[in-house]
Amino acid sequence: MMSDRWSERRSGAQRHGDDVRTDFEVDYARVIHSSAFRRLQGKTQILSLGDDDFYRTRLTHSLEVAQVAEGIAQHLRASKVDPGLDPAAHALVPPAPLIQAIGLAHDIGHPPFGHGGELALNYCMRGEGGFEGNAQTLRILARLESFSAAHGADLTRRALLGTLKYPALHGSVRNRALTAALADGATTIAVLDRARCKPAKACYDDDAHVLDWILAPLSPGERTAFLELDLGGKGHGRTRHKSFDCGIMNAADDIAYGVHDLEDAIALGFIREEEFVSAIGEAQCGDLLAALVRRPLMHGGCGDYSELTARLFGSASARKGAIGRLVHYFIRAVELSEDDMFDTPLLRWHVRLRGEAAALLAALQALIVRQVIESPRVQHLEFKGQRMVVAVFEALASDPARLLPPDVQERCQASSAPLRAICDHVAGFTDAALLRTYERLFSPRMGSVFDRV
């Protein structure tokens, strides 16, 4: 049986006697009603906001991750009929409110302007512990949200463990040879060195006490094993382990990224049919096509490769049907695995995609990176967003008493790390709020004393 300690909150608070909800339903409600979650509607997923009203924002992406994560959980529950699977693992499958709360919250710490903004803030915090979106997610949920005086959203320990994609501290993962810096070569403008500004994937050192609390139910040996790292090489170190719930969320995130962002990319002309066929050939789709024979894309369809591509690049309704089948295929390809290194059930059990499905999803993600994320159409806007984020951060940090809102000034004055408080403030901006602040600070004809700061 799993310890009741996983349903505890850092504050020690208990539900009111007249509250009929479960602890995880409270978690779900707190994520939904958090200000950080609402701001996701104004943050870039991949394509910049305002260019079109069709594609995903960070909010709609999070909604889709939550839905796919619950789909995976439903699939795992239904798989009980397989006598080869351990019943203990099925008993561990998270209830809907828990896995949906984790899915909705997984990107809550990402800054304005997507990963470009993340690199920019990591540069700004290069001597102050860095910046990373997942680390900021933990910080918001455990410290910054307003549901408690000192514990943020004060979610259950299991919910926080489920959002913990990288269980390590920044100082243990960071490669000091990769300090964020400006690129060489430019003489009249400051350009970030993107490779050096890529953040280490870990929790902030300042949040070590939060990580300690989350992992408190583990034995010393299990804690040490769970925090194991892969170090060495040219990049930052990487964590090795995730909890069971986090693995479900991470698989859902990968599916949403590889399939739903593919839908946006095709609809907006970033990927043409011939480019898709060249990158994702029929041989790579063998397992998928076998599944489509059992459940065709259309009544009377044969589930062959030409039908798949014709529908992906056909009408909007045909594409939607094909995208739905892809999501269903990947959900059904999720299976349980066991790691006997751990005794704690939440660490012992994991999920993974079957080999053929994992390879196909990786190929779809690589196509999105090459044709969309790294395209000049996207990179021009990312470049501009990075410059605006750095400019706003450096302006506010140059004279906090003059330029920061009063409540942020108070947090800076009360903090032993005032730049982290400024970083929290800038990271919380939507794209539009960051742009308005930039224009008010730097554009001669923009700004008014009646603007909200």
PyMOL commands that set and color helices and strands:
alter all, ss='L'
color gray80, all
select helices_A, chain A and resi 4-7+23-32+35-42+58-81+87-92+96-105+114-124+133-144+157-163+170-173+176-178+194-197+205-214+220-226+244-267+273-279+282-294+305-312+316-332+345-348+355-373+376-398+400-403+406-414+418-427+431-442
alter helices_A, ss='H'
color red, helices_A
select strands_A, chain A and resi 229-230+238-239+334-338+349-353
alter strands_A, ss='S'
color yellow, strands_A
deselect
rebuild
show_as cartoon
